[in-house]
Amino acid sequence: MRWRLAGLAAVVVVCALAQLSVGATGASPGALFGADEHARMVVLELRAPRVLVGLCAGACLGIAGVVLQAAIRNQLASPEITGVGSGAVLGAVAASVAGVAQPLPMAVAALVGGVLGGGVLWVLVGGSGDVAVRGVVVSAVLVGTTLVLLTARPQLAGAVSRWLLGSLAGRTWEHLAPLWPVAVVVLVAAVLLGGVLDVLAVDDDHAHGVGLAVVPWRSGVLLLAAVATSAAVAAVGATAFVGLLAPHLARRFVGVAHRAAVPASALTGAGAVAAADAVGQVVRVPAGAITALFGAVVLVVVARRTGGIG
């Protein structure tokens, strides 16, 4: 298992180096050790923070996806589909409309929105019915509210589009500062909760049978997913379907046990965002557009395999 995780980590490094190698100038990662001061500054001050922000955001989304899929026992669950991601986007857009521009207050606003979406999800999980379907409805309402907010400040439509599409353009060390601690904390917490996630992923009767208090634990892991999603959205916007794509790819490598699936999902999410941004810079589209394209394919495949989203 460790070798498989190491292999995934190696793939992430390759994706990160590819991302670090593309840009408007011809500077390469080797410029960090060269004599060209301009090229070194381009790599260190422009590209390196962009790469690291993408890796941390992708890891957060991968963790959020695998946690959500376990908590509500639906392989189609992801931050985008369950309303957590849409709530975080709403919070970030509301902050932008209010004139907030600093990364830390933006992260707080996104967290409030993400917890709002997660709170609605908690209510849905507490009842019966098609949780994922209801989550899609909640997500649609939150997206609609976001679009209504844009009408209040139409001059911000261009800047706010990053929240809706997901982009790493202009990411700096300042954006990384509030993100990487969250990525570390949610990764450690999710790994430690691996046994709980394994039990929640089976059914409530089994969880009660082994003495697990379902409601408090499920509430806790949903809050963890909301925090991870909100941190990612505050940094890069709605990088669509990474939270859906990463867990499915990760489980193919390491299996379903969450002690391994969580770090594997974090690595897969990080690599997916890095690769999407590398490709996006070449074809000149936001990274979120690339992940949305591939994630939509995964969504269709998984939906057909599971027979729906209920």
Summary of the structure (lengths in Angstrom):
residues: 310
radius of gyration: 18.8
end to end distance: 32.1
largest distance: 64.9
contacts: 1181
relative contact order: 0.19
helix: 80%
strand: 0%
